[in-house]
Amino acid sequence: VRMRSRIPVILLACGSFNPTTNMHMRLFELARDHLHQTGQYQVIEGIMSPVSDSYGKQGLVSARHRVAMARLALETSDWIRVDPWESQQDTWTETVKVLRHHYNEALRTFQSKDFTRNKHPMESSMEDSLSCQQPVLPELKLLCGADFLQTFKTPNLWKEEDIKEIVGKFGLVCISRAGSDPSQLIQESDLLSKFQHNIFLVREWIQNEVSATQIRSALCRGLSVKYLIPDSVIAYIAQHNVYTAESERRNQGQLLQPLRLQNTAINPLRD
Amino acid sequence: DPDRKTEVVLLACGSFNPITNMHLRLFELAKDYFHETGKYKVIKGIISPVGDAYKKKGLISANHRVTMAKLATKNSDWVEVDDWESCQSEWLETLKVLRYHQQKLLSADVTNSLQDAVPITKLGRKRKQEPNRHEPIKKKNQSPVVKSVPQVKLLCGSDMLESFGVPNLWKLEDITEIVEKHGLVCISRAGNNVQKFIYESDVLWRHKNNIHLVEEWITNDISSTKIRRALRRGQSIRYLVPDVVRAYIEKNGLYSAESEDRNAGLVLAPLQKHASDPRSSQALN
């Protein structure tokens, strides 16, 4: 009797993480619960990928700090980790490229495990032998908020082929708040509708809208952010004087890198 | 002395079933608010979980609730948990808890003053030496200037304030004394009805200077009810409650469909107590 195994899933969240907040980490928890409750998936890993400094967003502090803060925030998590690859690239990297990179890394790991399994069949763990003779390839899905889904509508921001790859090949897990319903957004787009089986919509009923912008603003005013971001991150920010009126002015007046490049992109959602 | 700030102690009463990051945020928001006025200094925060005799549906034992609150405030240097209320065998009105903590501060203050006081004989001698002085002598060794006692204020969310309007839940005279003698600090989110609620009540309006409204801009709806619901459904509560609280809940298997059924069908203690009391059915306005 062959047991049907769940599809292993890796969740990838891209963003500024400027700084990492409790809400960022909640997204992972919500997504994992949702996928598990479908009965079809097993979330094996969560990856937080802070954007590189060349993103050019106003107030973006150095990647060194943002990665350090994310690491501190995730200290107590046994399944989510921060990956600095994207932040270490010289230029801003399109989301689809970040997905491709991490997927290839996952495949590499998977294949090396598979190789070990085939070489030493008697030594495989109970878990391996139970999860059927053909272990299932992991899937990598992009974890995001509903606002990200919205950006697909911005003219010239995305290439159509990139959206197809993100939604078709990889998949989206999109968290939205209690009040909003992004399913309409999907219905209004032929492209997104086509791949709706691969877009998982998760409702966050426990509102916890801790925006990083508000956190930075509170910090600059000397107000408390305790219980909104981890204590370890608060301590790091204080120790390194990360957020100041000056840091908020960084990149002021500059255009975001993806918008700078949009001249080369075709209008993606004109369907 | 215009530069002297009034010292404030924030007291939060509630079920804390369990304590969440939102409860803890209330203290931080209130403290920031008072400091920004330049007139107050928050010196302490007290969490006072309600006793089991409250008989609210789903209320688990006070031992657990107090322990979780203590775990949650372990690394806070100003917020602490007081279990006096939870140890009482009968349910206590909020006003009584306020009075208890205010009295405690008064007694502590008297004790401190006595320790600082100078023996009267010394004072007499000084007066003898300077008979023509009419101004009060401000010397180091004189009897201490009377220091104002810290004020205990009730910290709450808009739901508690608005519960003043629930028939038989509160006695009008209690509400009056709370806002008149102590004061309220009410945290609510933007776009709330609290100001309207205060406007519509004569008692609250009369003492509105003692009702401090603090707006919470960061929407934070982490209610204990939702936490318990998530736990029943096997969903994660990470990052909504302090991690030590989450671990404690998991280790002790707190909160289930069974625990949620506790006290089902029972009447809430204040409602039970006030049902026959004509003073409680007095309208808030």
HADDOCK unambig.tbl for C-alpha pairs under 7 A between the chains (distance, minus, plus):
assign (segid A and resid 22 and name CA) (segid B and resid 239 and name CA) 5.42 0.50 0.50
assign (segid A and resid 25 and name CA) (segid B and resid 239 and name CA) 6.99 0.50 0.50
assign (segid A and resid 26 and name CA) (segid B and resid 238 and name CA) 6.97 0.50 0.50
assign (segid A and resid 26 and name CA) (segid B and resid 239 and name CA) 6.26 0.50 0.50
assign (segid A and resid 29 and name CA) (segid B and resid 236 and name CA) 6.11 0.50 0.50
assign (segid A and resid 33 and name CA) (segid B and resid 235 and name CA) 6.01 0.50 0.50
assign (segid A and resid 33 and name CA) (segid B and resid 236 and name CA) 6.99 0.50 0.50
assign (segid A and resid 206 and name CA) (segid B and resid 221 and name CA) 5.78 0.50 0.50
assign (segid A and resid 206 and name CA) (segid B and resid 222 and name CA) 5.74 0.50 0.50
assign (segid A and resid 206 and name CA) (segid B and resid 226 and name CA) 6.82 0.50 0.50
assign (segid A and resid 207 and name CA) (segid B and resid 219 and name CA) 6.53 0.50 0.50
assign (segid A and resid 207 and name CA) (segid B and resid 220 and name CA) 5.65 0.50 0.50
assign (segid A and resid 207 and name CA) (segid B and resid 221 and name CA) 4.89 0.50 0.50
assign (segid A and resid 207 and name CA) (segid B and resid 222 and name CA) 6.67 0.50 0.50
assign (segid A and resid 208 and name CA) (segid B and resid 219 and name CA) 5.88 0.50 0.50
assign (segid A and resid 208 and name CA) (segid B and resid 220 and name CA) 4.59 0.50 0.50
assign (segid A and resid 208 and name CA) (segid B and resid 221 and name CA) 6.09 0.50 0.50
assign (segid A and resid 208 and name CA) (segid B and resid 222 and name CA) 6.92 0.50 0.50
assign (segid A and resid 209 and name CA) (segid B and resid 218 and name CA) 6.16 0.50 0.50
assign (segid A and resid 209 and name CA) (segid B and resid 219 and name CA) 5.37 0.50 0.50
assign (segid A and resid 209 and name CA) (segid B and resid 220 and name CA) 6.41 0.50 0.50
assign (segid A and resid 210 and name CA) (segid B and resid 218 and name CA) 5.90 0.50 0.50
assign (segid A and resid 223 and name CA) (segid B and resid 32 and name CA) 6.15 0.50 0.50
assign (segid A and resid 224 and name CA) (segid B and resid 28 and name CA) 6.10 0.50 0.50
assign (segid A and resid 227 and name CA) (segid B and resid 21 and name CA) 5.50 0.50 0.50
assign (segid A and resid 227 and name CA) (segid B and resid 24 and name CA) 6.86 0.50 0.50
assign (segid A and resid 227 and name CA) (segid B and resid 25 and name CA) 6.24 0.50 0.50
